Amino acid sequence: MKQMRINFLTTLLLIFSIGLNAQRQQIETITIKGENYIVRLDDSGFSVVNSKGNRILSLPLKDSEGIKTFEFKDFNKDGYEDIFLEWSNLFVNDLRSLYLFIPSSGKFRK
Protein backbone atom coordinates (compact mmCIF):
# COMPACT_ATOMS: atom_id res chain seq x y z
CA MET A 1 0.00 0.00 0.00
CA LYS A 2 2.82 2.39 0.88
CA GLN A 3 4.62 1.72 -2.44
CA MET A 4 1.36 2.32 -4.31
CA ARG A 5 0.94 5.68 -2.59
CA ILE A 6 4.54 6.67 -3.44
CA ASN A 7 4.00 5.70 -7.09
CA PHE A 8 0.79 7.71 -7.22
CA LEU A 9 2.43 10.81 -5.74
CA THR A 10 5.41 10.45 -8.08
CA THR A 11 3.06 10.24 -11.07
CA LEU A 12 1.16 13.33 -9.93
CA LEU A 13 4.41 15.25 -9.49
CA LEU A 14 5.59 14.23 -12.95
CA ILE A 15 2.32 15.28 -14.60
CA PHE A 16 2.40 18.60 -12.75
CA SER A 17 6.00 19.34 -13.78
CA ILE A 18 5.26 18.50 -17.43
CA GLY A 19 2.32 20.90 -17.33
CA LEU A 20 4.51 23.68 -15.94
CA ASN A 21 7.07 23.21 -18.70
CA ALA A 22 4.58 22.90 -21.55
CA GLN A 23 5.28 25.19 -24.45
CA ARG A 24 3.01 28.15 -24.86
CA GLN A 25 2.60 30.34 -27.87
CA GLN A 26 0.13 33.09 -28.66
CA ILE A 27 0.73 35.52 -31.50
CA GLU A 28 -1.70 38.24 -32.54
CA THR A 29 -1.60 41.28 -34.78
CA ILE A 30 -3.51 44.46 -34.07
CA THR A 31 -3.76 47.76 -35.92
CA ILE A 32 -3.78 50.95 -33.85
CA LYS A 33 -3.68 54.43 -35.40
CA GLY A 34 -2.98 52.82 -38.79
CA GLU A 35 0.11 50.98 -37.54
CA ASN A 36 0.34 47.20 -37.19
CA TYR A 37 1.67 45.67 -33.99
CA ILE A 38 2.65 42.04 -33.50
CA VAL A 39 2.15 40.81 -29.96
CA ARG A 40 3.81 37.55 -29.01
CA LEU A 41 3.77 35.37 -25.92
CA ASP A 42 5.99 32.28 -26.10
CA ASP A 43 8.72 30.44 -24.23
CA SER A 44 11.13 33.35 -24.75
CA GLY A 45 8.82 35.90 -23.09
CA PHE A 46 6.26 38.54 -24.04
CA SER A 47 6.89 41.22 -26.66
CA VAL A 48 5.23 43.84 -28.84
CA VAL A 49 6.86 44.84 -32.13
CA ASN A 50 5.66 47.71 -34.34
CA SER A 51 5.45 47.69 -38.14
CA LYS A 52 9.00 49.10 -38.38
CA GLY A 53 10.35 46.08 -36.51
CA ASN A 54 11.05 48.03 -33.31
CA ARG A 55 10.36 46.19 -30.07
CA ILE A 56 8.28 48.66 -28.07
CA LEU A 57 7.43 46.41 -25.13
CA SER A 58 9.36 43.42 -23.91
CA LEU A 59 9.12 41.21 -20.85
CA PRO A 60 11.89 38.60 -20.72
CA LEU A 61 11.04 35.05 -19.73
CA LYS A 62 11.94 35.60 -16.07
CA ASP A 63 9.39 38.45 -15.92
CA SER A 64 6.68 36.76 -17.98
CA GLU A 65 6.71 33.15 -16.75
CA GLY A 66 3.28 33.38 -15.15
CA ILE A 67 1.45 35.01 -18.07
CA LYS A 68 -1.39 32.71 -19.16
CA THR A 69 -2.83 34.85 -21.94
CA PHE A 70 -3.28 38.37 -23.27
CA GLU A 71 -6.09 40.27 -24.93
CA PHE A 72 -6.81 43.64 -26.53
CA LYS A 73 -9.51 45.97 -25.26
CA ASP A 74 -9.95 49.72 -24.89
CA PHE A 75 -9.87 49.83 -21.10
CA ASN A 76 -9.53 53.59 -20.63
CA LYS A 77 -12.07 54.45 -23.36
CA ASP A 78 -9.68 56.67 -25.33
CA GLY A 79 -10.42 54.93 -28.64
CA TYR A 80 -7.20 52.87 -28.67
CA GLU A 81 -6.76 49.19 -27.83
CA ASP A 82 -4.80 48.41 -24.69
CA ILE A 83 -3.14 45.12 -23.68
CA PHE A 84 -4.45 43.08 -20.78
CA LEU A 85 -2.23 40.30 -19.38
CA GLU A 86 -3.59 37.52 -17.19
CA TRP A 87 -1.08 35.90 -14.84
CA SER A 88 -1.17 32.84 -12.65
CA ASN A 89 1.30 31.05 -10.43
CA LEU A 90 1.33 28.40 -7.74
CA PHE A 91 0.65 30.80 -4.89
CA VAL A 92 -1.68 33.46 -6.32
CA ASN A 93 -4.28 32.92 -9.03
CA ASP A 94 -5.52 35.45 -11.52
CA LEU A 95 -3.10 38.33 -11.30
CA ARG A 96 -3.59 40.95 -13.99
CA SER A 97 -1.51 43.63 -15.69
CA LEU A 98 -2.72 46.38 -17.96
CA TYR A 99 -0.61 48.21 -20.54
CA LEU A 100 -2.29 51.34 -21.92
CA PHE A 101 -1.57 52.54 -25.44
CA ILE A 102 -0.04 56.05 -25.46
CA PRO A 103 -0.96 57.68 -28.80
CA SER A 104 1.74 60.38 -28.64
CA SER A 105 4.56 57.82 -28.41
CA GLY A 106 2.96 54.84 -30.15
CA LYS A 107 3.98 52.69 -27.16
CA PHE A 108 2.30 50.89 -24.28
CA ARG A 109 2.74 51.91 -20.63
CA LYS A 110 1.96 49.87 -17.52
A tleap script that builds the chain and sets N, CA, C and O, in Angstrom:
source leaprc.protein.ff14SB
mol = sequence {
  NMET LYS GLN MET ARG ILE ASN PHE LEU THR
  THR LEU LEU LEU ILE PHE SER ILE GLY LEU
  ASN ALA GLN ARG GLN GLN ILE GLU THR ILE
  THR ILE LYS GLY GLU ASN TYR ILE VAL ARG
  LEU ASP ASP SER GLY PHE SER VAL VAL ASN
  SER LYS GLY ASN ARG ILE LEU SER LEU PRO
  LEU LYS ASP SER GLU GLY ILE LYS THR PHE
  GLU PHE LYS ASP PHE ASN LYS ASP GLY TYR
  GLU ASP ILE PHE LEU GLU TRP SER ASN LEU
  PHE VAL ASN ASP LEU ARG SER LEU TYR LEU
  PHE ILE PRO SER SER GLY LYS PHE ARG CLYS
}
set mol.1.N position { 0.826 -1.192 0.000 }
set mol.1.CA position { 0.000 0.000 0.000 }
set mol.1.C position { 0.874 1.262 0.000 }
set mol.1.O position { 0.586 2.230 -0.704 }
set mol.2.N position { 1.947 1.231 0.803 }
set mol.2.CA position { 2.824 2.389 0.880 }
set mol.2.C position { 3.509 2.644 -0.464 }
set mol.2.O position { 3.617 3.792 -0.895 }
set mol.3.N position { 3.975 1.577 -1.131 }
set mol.3.CA position { 4.622 1.718 -2.438 }
set mol.3.C position { 3.635 2.273 -3.468 }
set mol.3.O position { 4.005 3.085 -4.316 }
set mol.4.N position { 2.393 1.834 -3.388 }
set mol.4.CA position { 1.360 2.319 -4.309 }
set mol.4.C position { 1.136 3.823 -4.126 }
set mol.4.O position { 0.982 4.555 -5.104 }
set mol.5.N position { 1.120 4.267 -2.897 }
set mol.5.CA position { 0.939 5.684 -2.588 }
set mol.5.C position { 2.128 6.501 -3.110 }
set mol.5.O position { 1.942 7.588 -3.656 }
set mol.6.N position { 3.333 5.983 -2.945 }
set mol.6.CA position { 4.535 6.668 -3.438 }
set mol.6.C position { 4.496 6.767 -4.959 }
set mol.6.O position { 4.808 7.816 -5.522 }
set mol.7.N position { 4.111 5.674 -5.629 }
set mol.7.CA position { 4.003 5.697 -7.093 }
set mol.7.C position { 2.961 6.710 -7.558 }
set mol.7.O position { 3.177 7.428 -8.534 }
set mol.8.N position { 1.846 6.761 -6.863 }
set mol.8.CA position { 0.787 7.707 -7.218 }
set mol.8.C position { 1.272 9.149 -7.070 }
set mol.8.O position { 1.055 9.972 -7.959 }
set mol.9.N position { 1.921 9.451 -5.961 }
set mol.9.CA position { 2.433 10.805 -5.736 }
set mol.9.C position { 3.520 11.166 -6.739 }
set mol.9.O position { 3.587 12.306 -7.199 }
set mol.10.N position { 4.363 10.213 -7.078 }
set mol.10.CA position { 5.409 10.449 -8.076 }
set mol.10.C position { 4.789 10.753 -9.434 }
set mol.10.O position { 5.246 11.652 -10.140 }
set mol.11.N position { 3.754 10.010 -9.800 }
set mol.11.CA position { 3.064 10.242 -11.071 }
set mol.11.C position { 2.421 11.622 -11.090 }
set mol.11.O position { 2.522 12.337 -12.087 }
set mol.12.N position { 1.768 12.002 -10.010 }
set mol.12.CA position { 1.162 13.334 -9.933 }
set mol.12.C position { 2.208 14.430 -10.079 }
set mol.12.O position { 1.993 15.407 -10.796 }
set mol.13.N position { 3.327 14.269 -9.409 }
set mol.13.CA position { 4.405 15.252 -9.490 }
set mol.13.C position { 4.946 15.355 -10.912 }
set mol.13.O position { 5.216 16.454 -11.394 }
set mol.14.N position { 5.102 14.238 -11.573 }
set mol.14.CA position { 5.593 14.229 -12.952 }
set mol.14.C position { 4.615 14.933 -13.887 }
set mol.14.O position { 5.029 15.745 -14.716 }
set mol.15.N position { 3.337 14.634 -13.764 }
set mol.15.CA position { 2.320 15.284 -14.602 }
set mol.15.C position { 2.307 16.782 -14.348 }
set mol.15.O position { 2.214 17.568 -15.291 }
set mol.16.N position { 2.399 17.184 -13.098 }
set mol.16.CA position { 2.402 18.600 -12.752 }
set mol.16.C position { 3.613 19.316 -13.344 }
set mol.16.O position { 3.483 20.420 -13.873 }
set mol.17.N position { 4.789 18.694 -13.257 }
set mol.17.CA position { 5.996 19.338 -13.785 }
set mol.17.C position { 5.963 19.419 -15.303 }
set mol.17.O position { 6.457 20.392 -15.872 }
set mol.18.N position { 5.402 18.435 -15.966 }
set mol.18.CA position { 5.260 18.498 -17.426 }
set mol.18.C position { 4.338 19.645 -17.801 }
set mol.18.O position { 4.611 20.378 -18.752 }
set mol.19.N position { 3.252 19.805 -17.063 }
set mol.19.CA position { 2.320 20.903 -17.330 }
set mol.19.C position { 2.965 22.263 -17.158 }
set mol.19.O position { 2.680 23.184 -17.924 }
set mol.20.N position { 3.829 22.403 -16.165 }
set mol.20.CA position { 4.507 23.677 -15.944 }
set mol.20.C position { 5.479 24.004 -17.066 }
set mol.20.O position { 5.682 25.174 -17.389 }
set mol.21.N position { 6.077 22.992 -17.656 }
set mol.21.CA position { 7.071 23.205 -18.696 }
set mol.21.C position { 6.500 23.131 -20.107 }
set mol.21.O position { 7.248 23.202 -21.083 }
set mol.22.N position { 5.198 22.992 -20.222 }
set mol.22.CA position { 4.582 22.896 -21.549 }
set mol.22.C position { 4.829 24.181 -22.333 }
set mol.22.O position { 4.824 25.278 -21.776 }
set mol.23.N position { 5.040 24.024 -23.612 }
set mol.23.CA position { 5.277 25.192 -24.450 }
set mol.23.C position { 3.990 25.986 -24.592 }
set mol.23.O position { 2.893 25.428 -24.637 }
set mol.24.N position { 4.145 27.268 -24.661 }
set mol.24.CA position { 3.007 28.153 -24.861 }
set mol.24.C position { 3.351 29.067 -26.019 }
set mol.24.O position { 4.503 29.463 -26.194 }
set mol.25.N position { 2.362 29.391 -26.792 }
set mol.25.CA position { 2.597 30.344 -27.869 }
set mol.25.C position { 1.273 30.989 -28.238 }
set mol.25.O position { 0.286 30.310 -28.524 }
set mol.26.N position { 1.274 32.300 -28.224 }
set mol.26.CA position { 0.128 33.085 -28.659 }
set mol.26.C position { 0.691 34.268 -29.424 }
set mol.26.O position { 1.489 35.036 -28.888 }
set mol.27.N position { 0.280 34.416 -30.668 }
set mol.27.CA position { 0.730 35.525 -31.504 }
set mol.27.C position { -0.502 36.182 -32.102 }
set mol.27.O position { -1.359 35.510 -32.676 }
set mol.28.N position { -0.584 37.492 -31.964 }
set mol.28.CA position { -1.702 38.237 -32.537 }
set mol.28.C position { -1.186 39.527 -33.144 }
set mol.28.O position { -0.164 40.071 -32.724 }
set mol.29.N position { -1.915 40.003 -34.142 }
set mol.29.CA position { -1.599 41.277 -34.783 }
set mol.29.C position { -2.770 42.211 -34.561 }
set mol.29.O position { -3.929 41.809 -34.665 }
set mol.30.N position { -2.460 43.456 -34.257 }
set mol.30.CA position { -3.507 44.457 -34.072 }
set mol.30.C position { -3.073 45.742 -34.759 }
set mol.30.O position { -1.884 46.058 -34.811 }
set mol.31.N position { -4.042 46.479 -35.286 }
set mol.31.CA position { -3.763 47.765 -35.922 }
set mol.31.C position { -4.302 48.874 -35.030 }
set mol.31.O position { -5.480 48.890 -34.673 }
set mol.32.N position { -3.416 49.799 -34.679 }
set mol.32.CA position { -3.782 50.949 -33.851 }
set mol.32.C position { -3.233 52.194 -34.528 }
set mol.32.O position { -2.048 52.252 -34.855 }
set mol.33.N position { -4.078 53.180 -34.738 }
set mol.33.CA position { -3.677 54.427 -35.404 }
set mol.33.C position { -3.015 54.151 -36.759 }
set mol.33.O position { -2.072 54.842 -37.145 }
set mol.34.N position { -3.508 53.146 -37.472 }
set mol.34.CA position { -2.983 52.820 -38.790 }
set mol.34.C position { -1.673 52.057 -38.791 }
set mol.34.O position { -1.131 51.772 -39.859 }
set mol.35.N position { -1.150 51.719 -37.621 }
set mol.35.CA position { 0.108 50.980 -37.541 }
set mol.35.C position { -0.155 49.571 -37.006 }
set mol.35.O position { -0.921 49.388 -36.060 }
set mol.36.N position { 0.486 48.591 -37.620 }
set mol.36.CA position { 0.339 47.200 -37.187 }
set mol.36.C position { 1.330 46.880 -36.075 }
set mol.36.O position { 2.487 47.299 -36.108 }
set mol.37.N position { 0.851 46.136 -35.103 }
set mol.37.CA position { 1.675 45.670 -33.990 }
set mol.37.C position { 1.541 44.154 -33.904 }
set mol.37.O position { 0.441 43.611 -34.004 }
set mol.38.N position { 2.663 43.484 -33.718 }
set mol.38.CA position { 2.653 42.039 -33.505 }
set mol.38.C position { 2.940 41.799 -32.030 }
set mol.38.O position { 3.959 42.237 -31.497 }
set mol.39.N position { 2.025 41.101 -31.390 }
set mol.39.CA position { 2.153 40.810 -29.963 }
set mol.39.C position { 2.375 39.309 -29.830 }
set mol.39.O position { 1.634 38.503 -30.391 }
set mol.40.N position { 3.406 38.954 -29.080 }
set mol.40.CA position { 3.810 37.552 -29.009 }
set mol.40.C position { 4.076 37.140 -27.564 }
set mol.40.O position { 4.771 37.826 -26.815 }
set mol.41.N position { 3.507 36.010 -27.205 }
set mol.41.CA position { 3.774 35.365 -25.921 }
set mol.41.C position { 4.240 33.947 -26.234 }
set mol.41.O position { 3.489 33.156 -26.805 }
set mol.42.N position { 5.466 33.629 -25.865 }
set mol.42.CA position { 5.994 32.283 -26.099 }
set mol.42.C position { 7.024 31.951 -25.028 }
set mol.42.O position { 7.139 32.659 -24.027 }
set mol.43.N position { 7.759 30.888 -25.239 }
set mol.43.CA position { 8.721 30.439 -24.229 }
set mol.43.C position { 9.904 31.374 -24.045 }
set mol.43.O position { 10.691 31.193 -23.115 }
set mol.44.N position { 10.048 32.379 -24.917 }
set mol.44.CA position { 11.133 33.351 -24.747 }
set mol.44.C position { 10.666 34.596 -24.002 }
set mol.44.O position { 11.494 35.416 -23.603 }
set mol.45.N position { 9.357 34.755 -23.805 }
set mol.45.CA position { 8.823 35.902 -23.086 }
set mol.45.C position { 7.635 36.522 -23.797 }
set mol.45.O position { 6.973 35.876 -24.609 }
set mol.46.N position { 7.375 37.781 -23.481 }
set mol.46.CA position { 6.257 38.536 -24.044 }
set mol.46.C position { 6.827 39.764 -24.738 }
set mol.46.O position { 7.678 40.451 -24.175 }
set mol.47.N position { 6.366 40.050 -25.958 }
set mol.47.CA position { 6.893 41.219 -26.664 }
set mol.47.C position { 5.856 41.818 -27.600 }
set mol.47.O position { 4.935 41.144 -28.062 }
set mol.48.N position { 6.039 43.114 -27.864 }
set mol.48.CA position { 5.229 43.845 -28.837 }
set mol.48.C position { 6.198 44.514 -29.794 }
set mol.48.O position { 7.105 45.232 -29.373 }
set mol.49.N position { 6.000 44.274 -31.096 }
set mol.49.CA position { 6.859 44.841 -32.133 }
set mol.49.C position { 5.983 45.660 -33.067 }
set mol.49.O position { 4.911 45.209 -33.471 }
set mol.50.N position { 6.441 46.882 -33.418 }
set mol.50.CA position { 5.660 47.714 -34.337 }
set mol.50.C position { 5.974 47.355 -35.785 }
set mol.50.O position { 6.803 46.484 -36.050 }
set mol.51.N position { 5.306 48.033 -36.722 }
set mol.51.CA position { 5.453 47.694 -38.142 }
set mol.51.C position { 6.845 48.004 -38.691 }
set mol.51.O position { 7.205 47.527 -39.768 }
set mol.52.N position { 7.627 48.798 -37.962 }
set mol.52.CA position { 9.003 49.098 -38.379 }
set mol.52.C position { 9.996 48.067 -37.841 }
set mol.52.O position { 11.193 48.141 -38.116 }
set mol.53.N position { 9.486 47.113 -37.078 }
set mol.53.CA position { 10.351 46.080 -36.506 }
set mol.53.C position { 10.951 46.455 -35.170 }
set mol.53.O position { 11.789 45.724 -34.641 }
set mol.54.N position { 10.534 47.590 -34.611 }
set mol.54.CA position { 11.052 48.027 -33.306 }
set mol.54.C position { 10.278 47.348 -32.179 }
set mol.54.O position { 9.047 47.344 -32.177 }
set mol.55.N position { 10.996 46.784 -31.237 }
set mol.55.CA position { 10.359 46.188 -30.068 }
set mol.55.C position { 10.007 47.322 -29.116 }
set mol.55.O position { 10.891 47.994 -28.585 }
set mol.56.N position { 8.712 47.532 -28.902 }
set mol.56.CA position { 8.278 48.657 -28.073 }
set mol.56.C position { 7.874 48.232 -26.662 }
set mol.56.O position { 7.704 49.071 -25.777 }
set mol.57.N position { 7.724 46.934 -26.464 }
set mol.57.CA position { 7.433 46.409 -25.130 }
set mol.57.C position { 8.010 45.002 -25.073 }
set mol.57.O position { 7.796 44.192 -25.975 }
set mol.58.N position { 8.733 44.728 -24.018 }
set mol.58.CA position { 9.360 43.416 -23.913 }
set mol.58.C position { 9.451 42.996 -22.455 }
set mol.58.O position { 9.953 43.739 -21.612 }
set mol.59.N position { 8.965 41.813 -22.174 }
set mol.59.CA position { 9.119 41.213 -20.852 }
set mol.59.C position { 9.883 39.915 -21.047 }
set mol.59.O position { 9.357 38.981 -21.652 }
set mol.60.N position { 11.118 39.833 -20.547 }
set mol.60.CA position { 11.886 38.600 -20.718 }
set mol.60.C position { 11.217 37.438 -19.989 }
set mol.60.O position { 10.328 37.640 -19.162 }
set mol.61.N position { 11.644 36.254 -20.296 }
set mol.61.CA position { 11.043 35.050 -19.734 }
set mol.61.C position { 10.934 35.111 -18.218 }
set mol.61.O position { 9.899 34.747 -17.660 }
set mol.62.N position { 11.983 35.565 -17.544 }
set mol.62.CA position { 11.943 35.595 -16.071 }
set mol.62.C position { 10.850 36.516 -15.543 }
set mol.62.O position { 10.373 36.325 -14.424 }
set mol.63.N position { 10.443 37.522 -16.336 }
set mol.63.CA position { 9.393 38.452 -15.918 }
set mol.63.C position { 8.027 38.098 -16.486 }
set mol.63.O position { 7.037 38.749 -16.152 }
set mol.64.N position { 7.952 37.082 -17.337 }
set mol.64.CA position { 6.679 36.756 -17.978 }
set mol.64.C position { 6.275 35.299 -17.797 }
set mol.64.O position { 5.339 34.830 -18.444 }
set mol.65.N position { 6.972 34.583 -16.926 }
set mol.65.CA position { 6.708 33.150 -16.752 }
set mol.65.C position { 5.266 32.835 -16.382 }
set mol.65.O position { 4.733 31.814 -16.816 }
set mol.66.N position { 4.631 33.676 -15.602 }
set mol.66.CA position { 3.279 33.379 -15.152 }
set mol.66.C position { 2.167 33.875 -16.054 }
set mol.66.O position { 0.993 33.694 -15.729 }
set mol.67.N position { 2.499 34.498 -17.185 }
set mol.67.CA position { 1.449 35.006 -18.074 }
set mol.67.C position { 0.732 33.829 -18.717 }
set mol.67.O position { 1.360 32.990 -19.364 }
set mol.68.N position { -0.590 33.767 -18.538 }
set mol.68.CA position { -1.387 32.713 -19.160 }
set mol.68.C position { -1.850 33.138 -20.546 }
set mol.68.O position { -1.821 32.342 -21.485 }
set mol.69.N position { -2.273 34.382 -20.676 }
set mol.69.CA position { -2.828 34.852 -21.938 }
set mol.69.C position { -2.833 36.369 -21.970 }
set mol.69.O position { -2.590 37.021 -20.955 }
set mol.70.N position { -3.113 36.932 -23.147 }
set mol.70.CA position { -3.278 38.374 -23.271 }
set mol.70.C position { -4.463 38.652 -24.182 }
set mol.70.O position { -4.878 37.803 -24.970 }
set mol.71.N position { -4.996 39.859 -24.055 }
set mol.71.CA position { -6.091 40.268 -24.931 }
set mol.71.C position { -6.043 41.771 -25.147 }
set mol.71.O position { -5.411 42.503 -24.386 }
set mol.72.N position { -6.720 42.219 -26.198 }
set mol.72.CA position { -6.808 43.636 -26.526 }
set mol.72.C position { -8.196 44.146 -26.181 }
set mol.72.O position { -9.199 43.485 -26.448 }
set mol.73.N position { -8.242 45.329 -25.586 }
set mol.73.CA position { -9.508 45.971 -25.259 }
set mol.73.C position { -9.204 47.423 -24.917 }
set mol.73.O position { -8.137 47.728 -24.384 }
set mol.74.N position { -10.124 48.305 -25.218 }
set mol.74.CA position { -9.952 49.721 -24.890 }
set mol.74.C position { -10.413 49.949 -23.450 }
set mol.74.O position { -11.569 50.299 -23.210 }
set mol.75.N position { -9.515 49.751 -22.510 }
set mol.75.CA position { -9.874 49.827 -21.098 }
set mol.75.C position { -10.112 51.251 -20.612 }
set mol.75.O position { -10.986 51.470 -19.773 }
set mol.76.N position { -9.364 52.214 -21.113 }
set mol.76.CA position { -9.527 53.589 -20.628 }
set mol.76.C position { -10.415 54.433 -21.533 }
set mol.76.O position { -10.508 55.648 -21.353 }
set mol.77.N position { -11.063 53.805 -22.496 }
set mol.77.CA position { -12.066 54.448 -23.365 }
set mol.77.C position { -11.519 55.667 -24.101 }
set mol.77.O position { -12.213 56.672 -24.252 }
set mol.78.N position { -10.260 55.572 -24.561 }
set mol.78.CA position { -9.680 56.674 -25.335 }
set mol.78.C position { -9.725 56.411 -26.840 }
set mol.78.O position { -9.236 57.216 -27.633 }
set mol.79.N position { -10.319 55.272 -27.227 }
set mol.79.CA position { -10.424 54.930 -28.641 }
set mol.79.C position { -9.288 54.060 -29.148 }
set mol.79.O position { -9.261 53.715 -30.330 }
set mol.80.N position { -8.347 53.695 -28.279 }
set mol.80.CA position { -7.204 52.865 -28.665 }
set mol.80.C position { -7.190 51.578 -27.841 }
set mol.80.O position { -7.493 51.578 -26.648 }
set mol.81.N position { -6.832 50.488 -28.509 }
set mol.81.CA position { -6.759 49.193 -27.833 }
set mol.81.C position { -5.587 49.167 -26.848 }
set mol.81.O position { -4.498 49.660 -27.144 }
set mol.82.N position { -5.826 48.600 -25.706 }
set mol.82.CA position { -4.803 48.406 -24.688 }
set mol.82.C position { -4.523 46.905 -24.574 }
set mol.82.O position { -5.252 46.095 -25.147 }
set mol.83.N position { -3.486 46.537 -23.848 }
set mol.83.CA position { -3.135 45.124 -23.682 }
set mol.83.C position { -3.377 44.714 -22.235 }
set mol.83.O position { -2.904 45.353 -21.296 }
set mol.84.N position { -4.122 43.638 -22.088 }
set mol.84.CA position { -4.446 43.079 -20.784 }
set mol.84.C position { -3.748 41.725 -20.661 }
set mol.84.O position { -3.946 40.845 -21.497 }
set mol.85.N position { -2.935 41.560 -19.624 }
set mol.85.CA position { -2.234 40.297 -19.376 }
set mol.85.C position { -2.856 39.599 -18.178 }
set mol.85.O position { -3.126 40.227 -17.155 }
set mol.86.N position { -3.080 38.314 -18.309 }
set mol.86.CA position { -3.587 37.523 -17.191 }
set mol.86.C position { -2.478 36.589 -16.728 }
set mol.86.O position { -1.912 35.833 -17.518 }
set mol.87.N position { -2.179 36.656 -15.435 }
set mol.87.CA position { -1.078 35.899 -14.841 }
set mol.87.C position { -1.637 34.837 -13.907 }
set mol.87.O position { -2.771 34.935 -13.439 }
set mol.88.N position { -0.837 33.841 -13.649 }
set mol.88.CA position { -1.173 32.835 -12.653 }
set mol.88.C position { 0.126 32.185 -12.187 }
set mol.88.O position { 1.069 32.028 -12.963 }
set mol.89.N position { 0.159 31.817 -10.934 }
set mol.89.CA position { 1.299 31.052 -10.434 }
set mol.89.C position { 0.814 30.106 -9.350 }
set mol.89.O position { -0.387 30.024 -9.090 }
set mol.90.N position { 1.714 29.406 -8.729 }
set mol.90.CA position { 1.328 28.399 -7.742 }
set mol.90.C position { 0.713 28.994 -6.486 }
set mol.90.O position { -0.075 28.330 -5.813 }
set mol.91.N position { 1.056 30.228 -6.160 }
set mol.91.CA position { 0.645 30.803 -4.892 }
set mol.91.C position { -0.527 31.766 -5.012 }
set mol.91.O position { -1.345 31.865 -4.098 }
set mol.92.N position { -0.615 32.475 -6.130 }
set mol.92.CA position { -1.681 33.457 -6.317 }
set mol.92.C position { -2.293 33.232 -7.694 }
set mol.92.O position { -1.579 33.183 -8.695 }
set mol.93.N position { -3.601 33.096 -7.743 }
set mol.93.CA position { -4.278 32.916 -9.026 }
set mol.93.C position { -4.805 34.238 -9.541 }
set mol.93.O position { -5.151 35.132 -8.769 }
set mol.94.N position { -4.859 34.346 -10.837 }
set mol.94.CA position { -5.524 35.446 -11.523 }
set mol.94.C position { -4.981 36.830 -11.188 }
set mol.94.O position { -5.732 37.723 -10.797 }
set mol.95.N position { -3.690 36.997 -11.342 }
set mol.95.CA position { -3.101 38.332 -11.297 }
set mol.95.C position { -3.305 38.965 -12.665 }
set mol.95.O position { -3.413 38.253 -13.664 }
set mol.96.N position { -3.360 40.277 -12.726 }
set mol.96.CA position { -3.588 40.955 -13.995 }
set mol.96.C position { -2.665 42.156 -14.135 }
set mol.96.O position { -2.311 42.808 -13.153 }
set mol.97.N position { -2.284 42.433 -15.376 }
set mol.97.CA position { -1.507 43.632 -15.689 }
set mol.97.C position { -2.157 44.303 -16.882 }
set mol.97.O position { -2.678 43.642 -17.781 }
set mol.98.N position { -2.118 45.616 -16.875 }
set mol.98.CA position { -2.719 46.384 -17.960 }
set mol.98.C position { -1.676 47.331 -18.527 }
set mol.98.O position { -1.031 48.074 -17.786 }
set mol.99.N position { -1.512 47.302 -19.839 }
set mol.99.CA position { -0.612 48.210 -20.542 }
set mol.99.C position { -1.462 49.088 -21.445 }
set mol.99.O position { -2.079 48.602 -22.393 }
set mol.100.N position { -1.493 50.389 -21.147 }
set mol.100.CA position { -2.293 51.340 -21.920 }
set mol.100.C position { -1.508 51.840 -23.121 }
set mol.100.O position { -0.304 52.082 -23.034 }
set mol.101.N position { -2.204 51.992 -24.247 }
set mol.101.CA position { -1.570 52.540 -25.443 }
set mol.101.C position { -1.471 54.052 -25.288 }
set mol.101.O position { -2.454 54.709 -24.946 }
set mol.102.N position { -0.277 54.609 -25.541 }
set mol.102.CA position { -0.035 56.050 -25.459 }
set mol.102.C position { 0.083 56.570 -26.893 }
set mol.102.O position { 1.107 56.355 -27.541 }
set mol.103.N position { -0.954 57.253 -27.398 }
set mol.103.CA position { -0.960 57.678 -28.800 }
set mol.103.C position { 0.216 58.570 -29.191 }
set mol.103.O position { 0.721 58.465 -30.309 }
set mol.104.N position { 0.657 59.440 -28.295 }
set mol.104.CA position { 1.736 60.376 -28.638 }
set mol.104.C position { 3.071 59.673 -28.899 }
set mol.104.O position { 3.885 60.155 -29.687 }
set mol.105.N position { 3.292 58.536 -28.237 }
set mol.105.CA position { 4.561 57.821 -28.411 }
set mol.105.C position { 4.419 56.555 -29.257 }
set mol.105.O position { 5.410 56.012 -29.745 }
set mol.106.N position { 3.177 56.090 -29.426 }
set mol.106.CA position { 2.962 54.839 -30.148 }
set mol.106.C position { 3.436 53.628 -29.364 }
set mol.106.O position { 3.732 52.582 -29.942 }
set mol.107.N position { 3.509 53.774 -28.028 }
set mol.107.CA position { 3.978 52.690 -27.162 }
set mol.107.C position { 2.919 52.362 -26.117 }
set mol.107.O position { 1.903 53.047 -25.999 }
set mol.108.N position { 3.181 51.300 -25.362 }
set mol.108.CA position { 2.299 50.890 -24.279 }
set mol.108.C position { 2.988 51.164 -22.951 }
set mol.108.O position { 4.199 50.988 -22.820 }
set mol.109.N position { 2.196 51.602 -21.957 }
set mol.109.CA position { 2.743 51.912 -20.630 }
set mol.109.C position { 1.935 51.176 -19.570 }
set mol.109.O position { 0.707 51.132 -19.638 }
set mol.110.N position { 2.617 50.607 -18.606 }
set mol.110.CA position { 1.956 49.868 -17.524 }
set mol.110.C position { 1.228 50.821 -16.602 }
set mol.110.O position { 0.610 50.388 -15.629 }
savepdb mol mol.pdb
quit
